[in-house]
């Protein structure tokens, strides 16, 4: 009797406390249910970008159903919202939320709010909800946006009973934390016309709670399934955006000049390195102009866009395996019948004559560095052998010509020699146009397109015009204000251009170059920068020659063997992965030289695959990089599809290492040196002291 009295007294006090607490705070109540349902990674049934059926394209390994293959449908579990605590009426998705796909409903809160989440678990497993950006009391000020952040920060929530199995089974959703008084009564953001939430992840159905059920329901003969088979496992790794592949995500529709807020979320494992690229328009990130945002597991970001280019465009992960695997969707910008404003006038037209041409490329013409510093491991990549091609490969590159006759190359100056495999530096200022007269002198179809710019005609077609062998085509790129430096950017920002006939194979084969866009008044009459002394462009990428168009030719030419019968051993495959800076390994990037006191800019470019996470380190110097504010460092992180301009004052004479500090990449040759000359002094070109120390202690 006494225990019962104490219990009810405790419950009474607790209820009074809760009533008082919720009456004094801003409390948001949501009702969620865990529901298990059959879901498909395709909506339309076609590779929407190319209008090819999903069973007859790159998508076939993921969507073909068979005796021992599941196909594109899976049983999954999802967060589903209801309107009341009795869970009798589901909250249906509207036109503005159809794009959420597998994501749970969007949870929004302003700083100072408290969220009360009520769950009903209709699944057969124990699940939960774990939020980023909140604690279990409320939304304190210290998790909200700072003065330099956008009005709302993007976070995620997920089930943490088993974070790996639960999330691969489907339990994840978006969560926004906003400044006070930035949300309307209906929860939409003030001053924002459209909001989109995109989750980039490789859903590994091999690690789903429902794998056995999916095998039983969807395979032709479950007894024939070998769960340890690599091909079976690969077919269950779905490179998805909101649970859809190959352009099947619906609802990414907006109007020209809309203020659009993109809320991006990453999830997954160590391979989930995503460079999310918006074709056709640019985004603003902390005062900088970009068209790519880097994402990693459980990281997130908010990007603002005001599209000025009508048409249908890709939003895709530029990490090569993810792009090929289907992590690409379409977004649509309509005129919406609004009053058509006159377009931005474009003044100066800068013309470049560029050809795609084949050549023999040597990744290591000077082998002194590797022989003295890394003779053992380096032999794998630069020495020829029974199953090693060596350092020379046939490749295709962009090269500049003087006229449209394409008979005389434009000779590179000493300041341009460091570009090596890269195409020419293309410069322009905002408000100008770039005219590229492009000739394909190779034996395969290629093209040329760029990040950041407004490609004339691209709105009518999602793919860039293809130039066949021997043909000449003209590509016009307009440079609107949004393509140039943002308020926090340096005077010039770096983009990249490449071929998109087969984005992955074309790039691995050698077609890539730097595009530099500057503020008005920065370029002189020759098209070069007047505000600095030297500029350098560096591409950090592992060129995978196993994926080059010219692999078979290289086997025949350098190994003197028949490609059809040649065995691709593990050593052969590894030897063809060239960890390069501008297509050079082991200190072979030429002319990275400057005088003491020079003001230099370095355009750092990241491209490639999951392995291409690079920490670019300048020995003996520091630089400034601008993201919201000025930041000083000597290392900058690069990821596939990301670019950054860094500003370096050369103040320490000597010869210094410049490399990616990922250990495997250093050993494989992603290392070179730069030289700062003391005025009036000629430096002896021996090995830099830091290299000799490395030799002594490695």
ZIDA-V59041 format. One record per residue. PSI is psi in whole degrees, 0 to 359 (none if undefined). Layout:
PSI ; PSI
//
This chain:
317 ; 318 ; 317 ; 320 ; 314 ; 320 ; 311 ; 328 ; 318 ; 315 ; 320 ; 314 ; 319 ; 315 ; 317 ; 319 ; 314 ; 319 ; 317 ; 318 ; 311 ; 337 ; 335 ; 345 ; 167 ; 108 ; 128 ; 126 ; 128 ; 151 ; 118 ; 149 ; 139 ; 122 ; 133 ; 129 ; 160 ; 128 ; 152 ; 140 ; 359 ; 149 ; 319 ; 331 ; 5 ; 155 ; 94 ; 324 ; 321 ; 1 ; 43 ; 139 ; 144 ; 343 ; 356 ; 46 ; 196 ; 339 ; 349 ; 317 ; 336 ; 339 ; 351 ; 122 ; 144 ; 190 ; 316 ; 28 ; 140 ; 321 ; 209 ; 0 ; 139 ; 148 ; 130 ; 172 ; 143 ; 147 ; 125 ; 134 ; 142 ; 165 ; 347 ; 164 ; 351 ; 352 ; 48 ; 338 ; 116 ; 142 ; 108 ; 149 ; 147 ; 180 ; 327 ; 350 ; 5 ; 334 ; 349 ; 332 ; 237 ; 347 ; 147 ; 173 ; 154 ; 126 ; 128 ; 142 ; 149 ; 157 ; 138 ; 345 ; 162 ; 135 ; 131 ; 111 ; 123 ; 129 ; 146 ; 122 ; 104 ; 2 ; 174 ; 4 ; 162 ; 123 ; 171 ; 188 ; 129 ; 116 ; 144 ; 153 ; 5 ; 165 ; 183 ; 13 ; 318 ; 205 ; 88 ; 164 ; 327 ; 0 ; 0 ; 177 ; 143 ; 181 ; 330 ; 0 ; 163 ; 169 ; 330 ; 133 ; 144 ; 129 ; 187 ; 161 ; 156 ; 168 ; 131 ; 14 ; 314 ; 96 ; 330 ; 304 ; 320 ; 315 ; 322 ; 337 ; 344 ; 357 ; 92 ; 148 ; 167 ; 148 ; 130 ; 137 ; 119 ; 160 ; 160 ; 138 ; 30 ; 354 ; 141 ; 174 ; 327 ; 4 ; 352 ; 159 ; 135 ; 136 ; 6 ; 129 ; 323 ; 142 ; 131 ; 143 ; 120 ; 125 ; 121 ; 116 ; 154 ; 102 ; 115 ; 97 ; 346 ; 339 ; 28 ; 149 ; 342 ; 18 ; 311 ; 320 ; 319 ; 321 ; 315 ; 320 ; 321 ; 342 ; 155 ; 324 ; 93 ; 332 ; 342 ; 356 ; 127 ; 105 ; 342 ; 354 ; 130 ; 320 ; 321 ; 314 ; 319 ; 323 ; 341 ; 7 ; 101 ; 110 ; 89 ; 154 ; 113 ; 30 ; 14 ; 152 ; 159 ; 49 ; 15 ; 359 ; 122 ; 164 ; 2 ; 73 ; 137 ; 173 ; 152 ; 137 ; 3 ; 147 ; 112 ; 132 ; 118 ; 127 ; 111 ; 137 ; 138 ; 150 ; 157 ; 218 ; 195 ; 340 ; 351 ; 65 ; 110 ; 127 ; 94 ; 117 ; 130 ; 109 ; 147 ; 334 ; 166 ; 166 ; 162 ; 124 ; 108 ; 47 ; 3 ; 154 ; 126 ; 166 ; 9 ; 141 ; 129 ; 135 ; 149 ; 169 ; 126 ; 16 ; 162 ; 166 ; 155 ; 126 ; 141 ; 137 ; 142 ; 89 ; 134 ; 7 ; 111 ; 137 ; 191 ; 127 ; 161 ; 145 ; 117 ; 154 ; 127 ; 3 ; 125 ; 309 ; 325 ; 321 ; 312 ; 325 ; 357 ; 7 ; 64 ; 134 ; 179 ; 139 ; 149 ; 130 ; 118 ; 156 ; 333 ; 23 ; 9 ; 161 ; 124 ; 117 ; 148 ; 139 ; 163 ; 129 ; 140 ; 130 ; 257 ; 136 ; 116 ; 123 ; 133 ; 134 ; 109 ; 137 ; 150 ; 119 ; 148 ; 148 ; 165 ; 127 ; 134 ; 115 ; 337 ; 73 ; 330 ; 115 ; 13 ; 316 ; 311 ; 326 ; 325 ; 333 ; 313 ; 62 ; 326 ; 296 ; 324 ; 334 ; 330 ; 326 ; 331 ; 354 ; 137 ; 157 ; 193 ; 321 ; 31 ; 126 ; 324 ; 210 ; 352 ; 135 ; 150 ; 134 ; 175 ; 137 ; 158 ; 128 ; 144 ; 143 ; 165 ; 321 ; 173 ; 359 ; 339 ; 46 ; 338 ; 120 ; 149 ; 114 ; 133 ; 137 ; 172 ; 325 ; 343 ; 353 ; 330 ; 343 ; 329 ; 246 ; 341 ; 151 ; 178 ; 152 ; 118 ; 123 ; 147 ; 159 ; 159 ; 144 ; 0 ; 176 ; 150 ; 126 ; 115 ; 112 ; 112 ; 124 ; 134 ; 102 ; 9 ; 182 ; 0 ; 158 ; 137 ; 176 ; 184 ; 125 ; 166 ; 157 ; 154 ; 331 ; 175 ; 101 ; 115 ; 126 ; 352 ; 336 ; 334 ; 345 ; 135 ; 344 ; 144 ; 147 ; 132 ; 138 ; 119 ; 161 ; 131 ; 347 ; 160 ; 129 ; 158 ; 130 ; 128 ; 127 ; 116 ; 150 ; 84 ; 172 ; 322 ; 343 ; 347 ; 185 ; 140 ; 182 ; 331 ; 357 ; 162 ; 181 ; 332 ; 140 ; 156 ; 139 ; 193 ; 151 ; 153 ; 179 ; 143 ; 16 ; 311 ; 95 ; 315 ; 306 ; 322 ; 318 ; 314 ; 330 ; 344 ; 356 ; 95 ; 146 ; 167 ; 141 ; 128 ; 121 ; 129 ; 162 ; 162 ; 139 ; 2 ; 329 ; 144 ; 186 ; 341 ; 2 ; 15 ; 159 ; 136 ; 352 ; 354 ; 172 ; 322 ; 151 ; 145 ; 141 ; 127 ; 124 ; 121 ; 111 ; 141 ; 105 ; 111 ; 97 ; 345 ; 339 ; 9 ; 150 ; 338 ; 17 ; 311 ; 320 ; 322 ; 325 ; 315 ; 316 ; 318 ; 339 ; 347 ; 44 ; 161 ; 122 ; 330 ; 332 ; 354 ; 134 ; 125 ; 87 ; 167 ; 322 ; 321 ; 312 ; 315 ; 320 ; 342 ; 4 ; 99 ; 107 ; 90 ; 154 ; 115 ; 35 ; 19 ; 147 ; 159 ; 61 ; 49 ; 10 ; 119 ; 159 ; 36 ; 69 ; 150 ; 166 ; 151 ; 134 ; 352 ; 143 ; 114 ; 151 ; 139 ; 123 ; 106 ; 128 ; 129 ; 130 ; 166 ; 213 ; 194 ; 332 ; 343 ; 61 ; 112 ; 135 ; 97 ; 117 ; 125 ; 116 ; 143 ; 2 ; 157 ; 166 ; 169 ; 129 ; 144 ; 111 ; 105 ; 313 ; 179 ; 134 ; 138 ; 139 ; 173 ; 3 ; 137 ; 136 ; 131 ; 144 ; 163 ; 127 ; 14 ; 150 ; 150 ; 137 ; 129 ; 146 ; 124 ; 125 ; 119 ; 102 ; 10 ; 91 ; 143 ; 182 ; 123 ; 152 ; 144 ; 117 ; 169 ; 130 ; 6 ; 124 ; 313 ; 325 ; 322 ; 310 ; 327 ; 359 ; 5 ; 68 ; 137 ; 188 ; 153 ; 154 ; 131 ; 114 ; 134 ; 135 ; 123 ; 3 ; 132 ; 119 ; 140 ; 129 ; 60 ; 192 ; 139 ; 152 ; 323 ; 330 ; 319 ; 323 ; 319 ; 319 ; 320 ; 323 ; 359 ; none
//
